[in-house]
Amino acid sequence: MDDEATTLPGGEKYDLAKVGAHWQQEIERAQRYFKSWVDRCTKIEKIYLQQNDQQSAKRRFPMLWANISVLQPAVYARVPQPVVERRFKDSQPVARMASELVERNLAFTADDADLDSLMRAVRDDFLLCARGTVWLRYEADFEPLDIGVEPSNAPALDMEGDNSGPTPEQITDERVCMDYVHWSDFLHSPARRWKDVTWVARRVPMTDEEFDKRFPEGRASLAANGAGSNHGTNQTERAQNEGKTNVWEIWCKTEDYTVWIADGCPTALEVSEPPLKLKGFWPCPRPAFGTLSTSSLIPVPDYVYYQGQCDEIDLLTKRINKLTDQLRLKIFYPSGDGSVSPAIEKAMRPENDTVMVPIPEWSAFTDKGGSNAIVTLPIDDVQKVIVACIEARKQLIEDVYQITGISDIVRGDTQASETATAQRIKSQWGSIRIRDRQSELARFARDTVALAGEIICDQFQPETLMLVSGIQLPTMQQKQMAQMQMQQAQMGAQQAAMRAQQMGQPAPPAQHPQMPPEVQKMMEQPTIDEVTQLLRNDSIRGFRIDIETDSTIEPDEDAEKQRRMEFVQMVGGFMQQAGAIAQQTPMLVPVMVETLLFAARGFRAGRQLENTLEQVGAQLAQTATAPKPPPEPTPEQMIDLKTTQVKAQAEAMKAQTGLAQAQVEQRTTIEQARSDMAARAMEQARNQQQPGAMQ
């Protein structure tokens, strides 16, 4: 029993035989539930492809094909264009950069997965069978991780396997795969609403090589239970599934696991945890449903509502074709012996193009209404019947147009001579009946892209996000190293100033080291670590993934031009008014900058300019709040200022000259006084040396 049980990482054990038997019953129950719808869709698909009756196909009016051909470009015409917006359109550099990364990755994923062809296939299933869906997967390529260990230093592996273990691997490529699921290969639990569905499943035809690679031990289980290839129910399916094994991939929400089970095999091939942890659990969006009631999720194809009219149209078409074959010139004339009936019958055959028809027993023929001369076939009555049949068929076609809404599209056709108002009214009226279908396919495309975006946010590595988007962001380590280098440069400048002061030299002027432009740009950007942390957190991610309104239908170039012109006019008018206010009241510049950003974030055409507007707005606000330099003087004031400066300089020179003269006179007076004092001292000394003279 241990070999037939699967243990999940959480510790739960499941018996593969019991799980397989349970899900075989669930699959069969769901197939019985949808059997009437599948049979109806199979017949509708044959009618659409003209595969019902090859002999009478030429006699049928291809009403279904004509209607589908008109509706196809009306409900979907272009690949969806994803738009990733922040929940709150304010200044959040990390959230803005994260949304830009996700949007570019989604655009690449849509091209890589060929989302356009998937949506066209879903559109055709939606119009024919009223249900279409896709299935999303995450795939990654790995290679052995080079851990940088030299061969001589590498640990030896024990042959017994004691030292062996899983080889470290790294991701080399990762992608989101979108698989189209045919309407007959998709099942879900019976329910009234999609939120009540408990499990979904898809049928995957696998070749022997694919099966053995995915389930190495599954071949023995198939052989033991006598299960094998499922050849299909019709010739086309038998040709497509020849040599393949149909395997059901089941996602059960109530049990929180996935099950793989082969068609006709009562033992499950695999039971595991869901490979993706998605918010809505399902790896597929809600299918694109057509007409639904509140009683069940079994859709009703549109063809059901006008199938009776199409049958009558086919009947009238066959009748018109048969009557048209009789519109041939037939001339009857008398001939020899024979019977009348075989000759008339042979003459009226469609393949008989003979104009002159010999009639034996001419007397018997004329007795029944013929003349004695040559007789022609009366085709006027046939022509009247054909005209009546054509009118009846035309009315039936008009009834079908009224039922399907094609009449509104036809009524929406305009002429060049009509006024613009008349053309706009017709355009609005012509799309009113198909808006729900357009909205349903747009919703399906939005859910598909949102599911792909969730997988990208949860699974993609930072290197993949930057490689696919073409945006290079610094890591936290690189930003920290740049900050450390700037700090070291500042500390070096301060130390140089201190050494100069200690040596008695004048300190150099304080200068901040200039960052290189690439380093400055790196410091202004958020790090990839911050962006990845935001993407990984479901609760604070807060993105809103949307599809442009005109992206899934025929584009309206005038609408795009109108949006851009409105944005340019808004910015131009606001800047003109704001310039006058800024000159009078500079303190209001920050308020006007925030007002401009608030208005620009409401335009999708302004998303690319948002970052530039923020940078320019910050510079304008800083310049407006900075102290203003004194106004420059006029030429007259400059002359007066120069004259005043010259006078002041002359007065200063005069004052300096007077001061110098006073200093000279003072020194002269002092020297004279010193000389007089020296002379008196000498005179007094001589007098003291002559005492006799004193007596």
C-alpha positions as CSV (number, residue, x, y, z in Angstrom):
1,M,0.0,0.0,0.0
2,D,3.0,2.3,0.6
3,D,3.9,2.1,-3.0
4,E,0.4,3.2,-4.0
5,A,0.2,6.2,-1.6
6,T,1.3,9.7,-2.1
7,T,2.5,11.9,0.8
8,L,2.1,15.6,0.4
9,P,4.6,18.0,2.0
10,G,2.0,18.8,4.6
11,G,2.0,15.2,5.7
12,E,-1.4,14.1,4.2
13,K,-1.4,10.7,2.6
14,Y,-3.6,9.7,-0.3
15,D,-4.3,6.3,-1.6
16,L,-3.8,6.6,-5.4
17,A,-6.4,3.9,-6.1
18,K,-9.1,5.4,-3.9
19,V,-8.4,8.9,-5.3
20,G,-8.4,7.6,-8.9
21,A,-11.7,5.8,-8.4
22,H,-13.3,8.9,-6.8
23,W,-12.2,11.2,-9.6
24,Q,-13.2,8.8,-12.3
25,Q,-16.7,9.0,-10.9
26,E,-16.6,12.8,-10.7
27,I,-15.4,13.1,-14.3
28,E,-18.1,10.7,-15.6
29,R,-20.8,12.6,-13.6
30,A,-19.7,15.9,-15.0
31,Q,-19.6,14.5,-18.5
32,R,-23.2,13.3,-18.1
33,Y,-24.1,16.7,-16.8
34,F,-22.7,18.5,-19.9
35,K,-23.6,15.7,-22.4
36,S,-26.6,17.5,-24.0
37,W,-24.6,20.7,-24.4
38,V,-21.6,18.8,-25.9
39,D,-23.9,17.0,-28.4
40,R,-25.6,20.3,-29.3
41,C,-22.2,22.0,-29.8
42,T,-20.9,19.1,-31.9
43,K,-23.8,19.5,-34.3
44,I,-23.4,23.3,-34.4
45,E,-19.7,22.9,-35.2
46,K,-20.5,20.5,-38.1
47,I,-23.1,23.0,-39.5
48,Y,-20.5,25.8,-39.2
49,L,-17.9,23.7,-41.1
50,Q,-20.5,22.3,-43.6
51,Q,-19.7,18.7,-42.5
52,N,-23.3,17.5,-42.0
53,D,-24.0,16.3,-45.5
54,Q,-21.5,16.7,-48.3
55,Q,-24.0,16.0,-51.0
56,S,-26.5,18.7,-49.9
57,A,-23.9,21.2,-48.6
58,K,-24.1,23.0,-51.9
59,R,-27.8,23.4,-51.4
60,R,-27.5,25.0,-48.0
61,F,-27.4,28.7,-47.1
62,P,-24.3,29.3,-44.8
63,M,-26.2,31.5,-42.4
64,L,-24.2,30.4,-39.3
65,W,-20.9,31.0,-41.0
66,A,-22.0,34.4,-42.3
67,N,-23.2,35.5,-38.8
68,I,-20.0,34.4,-37.1
69,S,-17.9,36.1,-39.8
70,V,-19.7,39.4,-39.0
71,L,-19.4,39.0,-35.3
72,Q,-15.8,37.9,-35.1
73,P,-14.2,41.3,-35.8
74,A,-17.0,43.1,-34.0
75,V,-16.3,41.4,-30.6
76,Y,-12.6,40.9,-30.9
77,A,-10.1,42.2,-33.4
78,R,-6.8,43.0,-31.7
79,V,-4.4,41.5,-29.1
80,P,-5.1,42.8,-25.6
81,Q,-2.8,45.6,-24.3
82,P,-2.2,45.3,-20.6
83,V,-2.1,48.4,-18.5
84,V,-0.8,48.1,-14.9
85,E,-1.8,51.0,-12.7
86,R,-1.1,51.8,-9.0
87,R,-4.0,51.6,-6.7
88,F,-3.3,55.2,-5.5
89,K,-1.8,57.4,-8.2
90,D,0.5,59.4,-5.9
91,S,4.2,59.8,-5.8
92,Q,5.5,56.3,-4.9
93,P,8.8,55.6,-6.8
94,V,8.9,51.9,-5.8
95,A,5.3,51.2,-6.7
96,R,5.6,53.1,-10.0
97,M,8.7,51.2,-11.0
98,A,7.1,47.9,-9.9
99,S,4.1,48.6,-12.1
100,E,6.3,49.5,-15.0
101,L,8.3,46.2,-14.6
102,V,5.1,44.1,-14.5
103,E,3.5,45.9,-17.4
104,R,6.5,45.3,-19.6
105,N,6.8,41.7,-18.6
106,L,3.1,41.1,-19.3
107,A,3.5,42.7,-22.8
108,F,6.4,40.3,-23.5
109,T,4.5,37.3,-22.1
110,A,1.5,38.2,-24.4
111,D,3.8,38.2,-27.4
112,D,5.7,35.1,-26.4
113,A,2.6,33.0,-25.6
114,D,0.8,34.3,-28.8
115,L,-2.1,35.6,-26.8
116,D,-3.7,36.9,-30.0
117,S,-4.2,33.4,-31.4
118,L,-5.5,32.2,-28.1
119,M,-8.0,35.0,-27.8
120,R,-9.2,34.3,-31.4
121,A,-9.7,30.6,-30.6
122,V,-11.6,31.5,-27.4
123,R,-13.7,34.0,-29.4
124,D,-14.7,31.4,-31.9
125,D,-15.7,28.9,-29.1
126,F,-17.5,31.8,-27.4
127,L,-19.6,32.6,-30.5
128,L,-20.2,29.0,-31.6
129,C,-20.6,27.2,-28.3
130,A,-21.0,30.1,-25.8
131,R,-18.0,29.0,-23.7
132,G,-14.2,29.4,-24.2
133,T,-11.2,29.2,-21.8
134,V,-7.5,29.0,-21.5
135,W,-5.1,27.3,-18.9
136,L,-2.0,29.0,-17.5
137,R,1.3,27.3,-16.4
138,Y,4.6,28.3,-15.1
139,E,7.7,26.8,-16.6
140,A,11.4,27.2,-15.8
141,D,14.7,25.9,-17.2
142,F,17.4,24.9,-14.8
143,E,21.1,24.2,-15.1
144,P,23.7,23.0,-12.5
145,L,24.9,25.8,-10.2
146,D,28.6,26.6,-10.5
147,I,29.6,26.9,-6.8
148,G,33.2,27.8,-7.7
149,V,34.8,24.7,-6.1
150,E,38.1,23.6,-7.6
151,P,38.1,19.9,-8.8
152,S,41.0,19.2,-6.4
153,N,39.1,20.6,-3.5
154,A,35.7,19.1,-4.4
155,P,34.4,16.5,-2.0
156,A,34.5,12.9,-3.3
157,L,31.1,11.3,-3.8
158,D,30.6,8.0,-2.1
159,M,29.6,5.2,-4.5
160,E,27.1,4.0,-1.9
161,G,25.3,7.4,-2.2
162,D,25.9,8.6,1.4
163,N,27.5,11.9,0.2
164,S,25.2,12.2,-2.8
165,G,22.4,14.7,-2.8
166,P,20.4,16.9,-5.1
167,T,22.7,18.9,-7.4
168,P,22.3,22.6,-6.8
169,E,20.6,24.3,-9.8
170,Q,19.9,27.8,-10.9
171,I,17.1,29.1,-13.1
172,T,18.3,30.1,-16.6
173,D,14.9,30.9,-18.1
174,E,11.3,31.2,-16.9
175,R,8.0,32.0,-18.6
176,V,4.3,31.9,-18.3
177,C,2.6,29.5,-20.7
178,M,-0.9,29.9,-21.9
179,D,-2.7,26.9,-23.3
180,Y,-5.9,27.0,-25.3
181,V,-8.4,24.5,-24.0
182,H,-11.0,23.2,-26.5
183,W,-14.6,23.5,-25.3
184,S,-14.9,19.7,-25.2
185,D,-11.7,19.3,-23.1
186,F,-12.8,21.5,-20.2
187,L,-14.9,20.3,-17.2
188,H,-15.9,21.7,-13.9
189,S,-18.1,20.6,-11.0
190,P,-21.9,21.2,-11.6
191,A,-22.9,24.5,-10.0
192,R,-25.2,27.5,-10.5
193,R,-22.5,30.2,-10.2
194,W,-18.8,30.1,-10.9
195,K,-18.0,31.0,-7.3
196,D,-19.7,27.7,-6.3
197,V,-17.4,25.6,-8.5
198,T,-15.3,23.2,-6.4
199,W,-13.0,21.7,-9.0
200,V,-11.9,22.3,-12.6
201,A,-10.2,19.9,-15.0
202,R,-8.8,19.9,-18.5
203,R,-8.0,17.0,-20.8
204,V,-4.4,16.8,-22.1
205,P,-3.6,14.4,-24.9
206,M,-0.1,13.1,-24.4
207,T,2.2,11.1,-26.6
208,D,4.0,8.1,-25.2
209,E,7.2,10.1,-24.9
210,E,5.5,13.0,-23.1
211,F,3.6,10.6,-20.8
212,D,6.7,8.6,-19.8
213,K,8.6,11.9,-19.1
214,R,5.8,13.3,-17.0
215,F,4.9,10.1,-15.2
216,P,7.8,7.7,-15.2
217,E,5.9,5.1,-13.2
218,G,2.5,5.6,-14.8
219,R,2.9,3.2,-17.7
220,A,2.7,0.2,-15.4
221,S,-0.5,1.5,-13.9
222,L,-2.1,1.9,-17.4
223,A,-1.1,-1.6,-18.4
224,A,-2.4,-3.1,-15.1
225,N,-5.8,-1.5,-15.6
226,G,-6.1,-2.1,-19.3
227,A,-6.2,1.6,-20.1
228,G,-4.7,2.9,-23.3
229,S,-5.1,5.5,-26.0
230,N,-8.5,7.1,-26.3
231,H,-9.1,7.5,-30.1
232,G,-12.0,9.9,-29.8
233,T,-15.7,9.9,-30.8
234,N,-15.4,11.0,-34.4
235,Q,-13.0,10.6,-37.3
236,T,-11.2,14.0,-36.7
237,E,-10.6,13.2,-33.0
238,R,-9.5,9.7,-33.9
239,A,-6.9,11.1,-36.3
240,Q,-5.7,13.7,-33.8
241,N,-5.5,11.4,-30.8
242,E,-4.1,8.4,-32.5
243,G,-1.2,7.1,-30.4
244,K,-2.0,9.5,-27.5
245,T,-3.2,9.0,-24.0
246,N,-5.8,11.4,-22.6
247,V,-4.9,12.6,-19.1
248,W,-7.1,14.8,-16.9
249,E,-5.4,17.5,-14.9
250,I,-7.8,18.3,-11.9
251,W,-7.5,21.1,-9.5
252,C,-9.7,20.6,-6.4
253,K,-10.2,23.7,-4.3
254,T,-11.9,21.9,-1.3
255,E,-9.0,19.4,-0.9
256,D,-6.3,21.9,-1.9
257,Y,-4.5,19.5,-4.2
258,T,-4.1,18.6,-7.9
259,V,-4.7,15.2,-9.4
260,W,-3.6,13.6,-12.6
261,I,-5.6,10.7,-13.9
262,A,-5.7,8.9,-17.2
263,D,-8.9,8.3,-19.1
264,G,-10.2,4.9,-18.2
265,C,-7.7,4.2,-15.5
266,P,-9.1,3.9,-11.9
267,T,-5.7,4.6,-10.3
268,A,-4.5,8.2,-10.1
269,L,-1.2,8.9,-11.7
270,E,-0.2,11.7,-9.2
271,V,-1.6,13.6,-6.3
272,S,0.3,16.8,-5.3
273,E,0.0,20.2,-3.9
274,P,-0.9,22.9,-6.4
275,P,2.2,24.0,-8.2
276,L,1.0,27.6,-8.1
277,K,-0.3,29.5,-5.0
278,L,-2.8,31.7,-6.7
279,K,-5.3,34.1,-5.0
280,G,-8.3,32.5,-6.8
281,F,-6.7,29.0,-6.7
282,W,-7.7,28.2,-10.3
283,P,-5.0,28.2,-13.0
284,C,-7.7,29.4,-15.4
285,P,-9.9,32.5,-15.5
286,R,-13.6,32.4,-15.4
287,P,-14.6,31.1,-18.9
288,A,-16.0,33.5,-21.4
289,F,-19.6,32.5,-21.1
290,G,-22.4,33.3,-23.6
291,T,-26.0,33.1,-22.7
292,L,-26.5,31.7,-19.1
293,S,-29.4,31.3,-16.8
294,T,-29.3,31.5,-13.0
295,S,-30.1,27.8,-12.8
296,S,-26.7,26.4,-14.0
297,L,-23.5,27.1,-15.8
298,I,-24.5,25.2,-18.9
299,P,-24.4,27.9,-21.6
300,V,-26.8,28.1,-24.5
301,P,-25.3,28.7,-28.0
302,D,-26.7,31.6,-29.9
303,Y,-27.5,29.4,-32.9
304,V,-30.2,27.6,-30.9
305,Y,-32.3,30.8,-31.0
306,Y,-32.5,31.0,-34.8
307,Q,-31.9,27.4,-35.8
308,G,-35.5,27.0,-36.9
309,Q,-35.2,30.0,-39.2
310,C,-31.9,28.6,-40.6
311,D,-33.6,25.2,-41.4
312,E,-36.4,27.1,-43.3
313,I,-33.8,29.1,-45.1
314,D,-32.0,25.9,-46.1
315,L,-35.3,24.4,-47.3
316,L,-36.1,27.4,-49.4
317,T,-32.6,27.5,-50.8
318,K,-32.9,23.9,-51.9
319,R,-36.3,24.6,-53.4
320,I,-34.9,27.7,-55.2
321,N,-32.0,25.7,-56.6
322,K,-34.3,22.9,-57.8
323,L,-36.6,25.4,-59.5
324,T,-33.7,27.2,-61.0
325,D,-32.6,24.0,-62.6
326,Q,-36.0,23.9,-64.4
327,L,-35.4,27.4,-65.9
328,R,-34.2,25.9,-69.2
329,L,-35.7,26.3,-72.7
330,K,-37.4,23.0,-73.6
331,I,-39.1,22.7,-77.0
332,F,-41.3,19.6,-77.7
333,Y,-42.1,18.4,-81.3
334,P,-43.7,15.2,-82.6
335,S,-41.6,12.1,-83.3
336,G,-42.1,8.4,-84.0
337,D,-43.5,5.6,-82.0
338,G,-43.0,5.4,-78.3
339,S,-44.3,6.5,-75.0
340,V,-44.8,10.0,-73.9
341,S,-43.9,9.7,-70.2
342,P,-40.3,8.5,-70.6
343,A,-39.5,11.2,-73.0
344,I,-40.9,14.0,-70.8
345,E,-39.1,12.6,-67.8
346,K,-35.8,12.4,-69.6
347,A,-36.2,15.9,-70.9
348,M,-36.8,17.4,-67.5
349,R,-33.7,15.9,-65.9
350,P,-31.3,18.7,-64.6
351,E,-28.3,17.2,-66.4
352,N,-30.2,17.2,-69.8
353,D,-29.4,20.4,-71.6
354,T,-31.1,19.4,-74.9
355,V,-33.3,22.2,-76.2
356,M,-35.2,20.2,-78.9
357,V,-37.0,17.2,-77.3
358,P,-38.7,14.6,-79.6
359,I,-42.1,13.5,-78.3
360,P,-43.6,10.2,-79.6
361,E,-47.4,9.7,-79.6
362,W,-47.9,13.4,-80.4
363,S,-51.6,13.1,-80.5
364,A,-51.7,11.8,-77.0
365,F,-49.6,14.7,-75.9
366,T,-51.7,17.4,-77.7
367,D,-54.9,15.9,-76.4
368,K,-53.5,16.7,-72.9
369,G,-53.0,20.4,-73.6
370,G,-50.4,20.6,-76.3
371,S,-50.9,22.4,-79.6
372,N,-50.6,20.9,-83.0
373,A,-47.3,22.7,-83.6
374,I,-44.1,23.0,-81.6
375,V,-44.6,23.4,-77.8
376,T,-42.3,25.2,-75.3
377,L,-42.1,24.5,-71.6
378,P,-44.0,27.2,-69.6
379,I,-41.3,28.7,-67.3
380,D,-43.1,31.9,-66.3
381,D,-44.9,30.1,-63.5
382,V,-41.6,28.6,-62.3
383,Q,-40.0,32.0,-62.3
384,K,-42.9,33.4,-60.2
385,V,-42.4,30.6,-57.7
386,I,-38.7,31.3,-57.5
387,V,-39.3,35.0,-56.9
388,A,-41.8,34.2,-54.1
389,C,-39.2,31.8,-52.5
390,I,-36.5,34.4,-52.6
391,E,-38.8,37.0,-50.9
392,A,-39.7,34.5,-48.2
393,R,-36.0,33.6,-47.7
394,K,-35.1,37.3,-47.5
395,Q,-37.7,37.8,-44.8
396,L,-36.3,34.8,-42.9
397,I,-32.8,36.2,-43.1
398,E,-34.0,39.6,-41.8
399,D,-35.6,37.7,-38.9
400,V,-32.3,36.1,-38.1
401,Y,-30.6,39.4,-38.2
402,Q,-33.1,40.8,-35.7
403,I,-32.5,37.9,-33.4
404,T,-28.7,37.9,-33.5
405,G,-28.2,41.7,-33.6
406,I,-26.6,41.7,-37.0
407,S,-29.2,44.1,-38.1
408,D,-27.9,46.7,-35.7
409,I,-24.4,46.3,-37.1
410,V,-25.8,46.7,-40.7
411,R,-27.8,49.6,-39.6
412,G,-24.7,51.2,-38.2
413,D,-23.1,51.4,-41.7
414,T,-22.6,55.0,-42.7
415,Q,-22.1,56.9,-45.9
416,A,-19.6,59.6,-46.7
417,S,-22.4,62.1,-47.4
418,E,-23.8,61.9,-43.9
419,T,-23.0,64.4,-41.2
420,A,-20.6,63.6,-38.4
421,T,-23.5,63.6,-35.9
422,A,-25.4,61.1,-37.9
423,Q,-22.4,58.9,-38.2
424,R,-21.7,59.0,-34.5
425,I,-25.3,58.1,-33.7
426,K,-25.2,55.2,-36.1
427,S,-21.9,54.0,-34.7
428,Q,-23.3,54.0,-31.1
429,W,-26.5,52.3,-32.2
430,G,-24.6,49.7,-34.3
431,S,-22.7,48.4,-31.3
432,I,-25.3,48.5,-28.6
433,R,-26.4,44.9,-29.1
434,I,-22.9,43.5,-29.0
435,R,-21.5,45.5,-26.1
436,D,-22.1,42.7,-23.7
437,R,-20.2,40.3,-25.8
438,Q,-17.3,42.8,-26.2
439,S,-17.3,43.3,-22.4
440,E,-17.3,39.6,-21.7
441,L,-14.3,39.0,-24.0
442,A,-12.5,42.1,-22.6
443,R,-13.2,40.8,-19.1
444,F,-11.8,37.4,-20.0
445,A,-8.7,38.9,-21.5
446,R,-8.3,41.1,-18.4
447,D,-8.6,38.1,-16.0
448,T,-6.1,36.1,-18.1
449,V,-3.6,38.9,-18.1
450,A,-4.1,39.5,-14.4
451,L,-3.5,35.8,-13.7
452,A,-0.3,35.9,-15.7
453,G,0.7,39.0,-13.8
454,E,0.1,37.2,-10.5
455,I,2.3,34.4,-11.6
456,I,5.0,36.8,-12.7
457,C,5.0,38.7,-9.4
458,D,5.1,35.5,-7.3
459,Q,7.5,33.3,-9.4
460,F,9.9,35.5,-11.6
461,Q,13.4,36.1,-10.3
462,P,14.6,39.8,-10.1
463,E,17.1,39.1,-12.9
464,T,14.3,37.9,-15.2
465,L,12.1,40.9,-14.4
466,M,14.9,43.3,-15.4
467,L,16.1,41.3,-18.4
468,V,12.6,41.1,-19.9
469,S,11.6,44.6,-19.2
470,G,14.9,46.2,-20.2
471,I,15.0,48.2,-17.0
472,Q,18.2,47.9,-14.9
473,L,17.8,48.8,-11.2
474,P,20.6,48.8,-8.6
475,T,20.6,46.3,-5.8
476,M,20.6,47.3,-2.2
477,Q,24.3,46.3,-1.9
478,Q,25.3,48.5,-4.8
479,K,23.4,51.5,-3.4
480,Q,25.0,51.0,0.0
481,M,28.5,50.8,-1.6
482,A,27.9,54.0,-3.5
483,Q,26.8,55.7,-0.3
484,M,29.9,54.5,1.5
485,Q,32.1,55.8,-1.2
486,M,30.4,59.2,-1.0
487,Q,30.9,59.2,2.8
488,Q,34.5,58.3,2.5
489,A,35.1,61.1,-0.1
490,Q,33.5,63.6,2.3
491,M,35.5,62.4,5.3
492,G,38.7,62.7,3.1
493,A,37.9,66.3,2.4
494,Q,37.3,67.1,6.0
495,Q,40.5,65.4,7.1
496,A,42.4,67.5,4.5
497,A,40.9,70.7,5.9
498,M,41.9,69.7,9.4
499,R,45.5,68.9,8.4
500,A,45.8,72.3,6.7
501,Q,44.6,74.1,9.8
502,Q,47.1,72.2,12.0
503,M,50.0,73.2,9.7
504,G,48.9,76.9,9.9
505,Q,47.8,77.0,6.3
506,P,44.5,78.5,5.3
507,A,41.8,75.9,5.1
508,P,40.5,75.2,1.5
509,P,36.9,76.2,0.8
510,A,34.3,73.6,1.7
511,Q,33.4,71.5,-1.3
512,H,31.1,68.6,-1.6
513,P,32.4,65.8,-3.9
514,Q,30.5,65.7,-7.1
515,M,28.8,62.3,-7.9
516,P,29.1,60.9,-11.5
517,P,25.9,61.2,-13.4
518,E,25.4,57.4,-13.5
519,V,25.9,57.2,-9.7
520,Q,23.5,60.0,-9.1
521,K,20.9,58.4,-11.3
522,M,21.4,55.1,-9.5
523,M,20.9,56.8,-6.1
524,E,17.6,58.3,-7.3
525,Q,16.2,55.0,-8.4
526,P,14.6,52.4,-6.1
527,T,16.4,49.1,-5.7
528,I,15.4,45.9,-7.2
529,D,15.2,44.4,-3.7
530,E,12.5,46.9,-2.7
531,V,10.6,46.3,-5.9
532,T,10.8,42.5,-5.5
533,Q,9.7,42.8,-1.9
534,L,6.6,44.8,-3.0
535,L,5.8,42.3,-5.8
536,R,6.0,39.3,-3.5
537,N,3.6,40.7,-0.9
538,D,0.0,40.1,-2.1
539,S,-1.5,42.3,0.6
540,I,0.4,45.5,-0.2
541,R,1.0,44.9,-3.9
542,G,-2.1,46.9,-4.7
543,F,-1.9,46.8,-8.5
544,R,-4.8,47.0,-10.8
545,I,-4.3,45.3,-14.1
546,D,-6.6,46.6,-16.8
547,I,-7.1,46.2,-20.5
548,E,-7.4,49.3,-22.7
549,T,-10.9,49.9,-23.8
550,D,-10.3,49.7,-27.5
551,S,-7.6,47.1,-27.4
552,T,-9.7,44.0,-28.0
553,I,-11.9,45.5,-30.7
554,E,-11.2,47.4,-33.8
555,P,-9.0,50.4,-32.7
556,D,-10.3,53.9,-32.9
557,E,-7.3,56.0,-33.8
558,D,-9.3,59.2,-33.3
559,A,-9.9,58.3,-29.7
560,E,-6.2,57.9,-29.0
561,K,-5.4,61.2,-30.7
562,Q,-8.2,62.8,-28.8
563,R,-6.8,61.6,-25.4
564,R,-3.4,62.9,-26.3
565,M,-4.7,66.3,-27.5
566,E,-6.8,66.6,-24.3
567,F,-3.7,66.0,-22.2
568,V,-1.6,68.5,-24.2
569,Q,-4.3,71.1,-24.0
570,M,-4.7,70.5,-20.3
571,V,-1.0,70.9,-19.6
572,G,-0.6,73.9,-21.9
573,G,-3.6,75.8,-20.4
574,F,-2.6,75.0,-16.8
575,M,1.0,76.1,-17.4
576,Q,-0.1,79.4,-18.9
577,Q,-2.4,80.2,-16.0
578,A,0.1,78.9,-13.4
579,G,2.9,81.1,-14.8
580,A,1.0,84.3,-14.1
581,I,0.1,83.2,-10.6
582,A,3.7,82.1,-9.9
583,Q,5.1,85.5,-10.7
584,Q,2.7,87.2,-8.3
585,T,2.7,84.6,-5.5
586,P,5.8,82.3,-5.6
587,M,4.7,80.5,-2.5
588,L,1.9,78.8,-4.4
589,V,4.2,77.1,-6.9
590,P,4.4,73.8,-4.8
591,V,0.6,73.7,-4.7
592,M,0.3,74.2,-8.5
593,V,3.0,71.5,-9.1
594,E,1.0,69.0,-7.0
595,T,-2.2,70.1,-8.8
596,L,-0.6,69.5,-12.2
597,L,0.7,66.0,-11.1
598,F,-2.8,65.2,-9.8
599,A,-4.4,66.0,-13.2
600,A,-1.6,64.3,-15.2
601,R,-2.0,61.0,-13.3
602,G,-5.6,60.8,-14.5
603,F,-4.5,60.6,-18.2
604,R,-3.1,57.4,-19.5
605,A,-1.3,59.4,-22.1
606,G,0.6,61.1,-19.3
607,R,2.0,58.0,-17.6
608,Q,5.2,58.3,-19.5
609,L,5.7,61.9,-18.6
610,E,4.8,61.5,-14.9
611,N,8.4,61.0,-13.7
612,T,9.7,63.9,-15.8
613,L,6.9,66.2,-14.5
614,E,7.8,65.2,-10.9
615,Q,11.4,66.1,-11.4
616,V,10.7,69.4,-13.1
617,G,8.1,70.3,-10.5
618,A,10.5,69.7,-7.7
619,Q,13.0,72.0,-9.3
620,L,10.4,74.7,-9.9
621,A,9.2,74.5,-6.3
622,Q,12.8,74.6,-4.9
623,T,13.6,77.6,-7.1
624,A,10.4,79.5,-6.2
625,T,10.9,79.1,-2.4
626,A,14.6,80.0,-2.5
627,P,15.5,83.7,-1.5
628,K,15.6,86.0,-4.5
629,P,18.7,88.0,-5.4
630,P,18.4,91.8,-5.3
631,P,17.2,93.3,-8.6
632,E,19.7,94.6,-11.0
633,P,20.1,98.4,-11.2
634,T,19.1,100.5,-14.2
635,P,21.7,102.2,-16.4
636,E,21.1,105.6,-14.7
637,Q,21.4,103.9,-11.3
638,M,24.6,102.3,-12.5
639,I,26.0,105.8,-13.5
640,D,25.0,107.3,-10.2
641,L,26.5,104.3,-8.4
642,K,29.8,104.6,-10.3
643,T,29.9,108.4,-9.6
644,T,29.3,107.8,-5.9
645,Q,31.9,105.1,-5.8
646,V,34.5,107.5,-7.5
647,K,33.6,110.3,-5.1
648,A,33.9,107.9,-2.2
649,Q,37.3,106.7,-3.5
650,A,38.5,110.3,-3.9
651,E,37.4,111.2,-0.4
652,A,39.0,108.1,0.9
653,M,42.3,109.0,-0.9
654,K,42.1,112.6,0.4
655,A,41.5,111.4,3.9
656,Q,44.4,109.0,3.6
657,T,46.6,111.8,2.2
658,G,45.7,114.1,5.1
659,L,46.3,111.4,7.6
660,A,49.7,110.8,6.1
661,Q,50.6,114.5,6.3
662,A,49.4,114.7,9.9
663,Q,51.5,111.7,10.7
664,V,54.5,113.4,9.1
665,E,54.0,116.7,10.9
666,Q,53.5,114.8,14.2
667,R,56.7,112.9,13.6
668,T,58.5,116.2,12.8
669,T,57.2,117.9,15.9
670,I,58.2,115.0,18.0
671,E,61.7,115.0,16.5
672,Q,62.1,118.7,17.0
673,A,61.0,118.4,20.6
674,R,63.5,115.6,21.2
675,S,66.2,117.8,19.6
676,D,65.3,120.8,21.9
677,M,65.3,118.6,24.9
678,A,68.7,117.2,24.0
679,A,70.1,120.7,23.5
680,R,68.9,121.8,26.8
681,A,70.3,118.8,28.5
682,M,73.7,119.5,27.0
683,E,73.5,123.1,27.9
684,Q,72.7,122.2,31.5
685,A,75.5,119.7,31.6
686,R,78.0,122.3,30.5
687,N,76.8,124.7,33.1
688,Q,77.4,122.3,35.8
689,Q,80.9,121.6,34.7
690,Q,82.0,125.4,35.2
691,P,81.5,126.2,38.9
692,G,83.7,129.2,38.8
693,A,81.6,130.8,36.3
694,M,78.6,130.2,38.5
695,Q,80.3,132.0,41.3
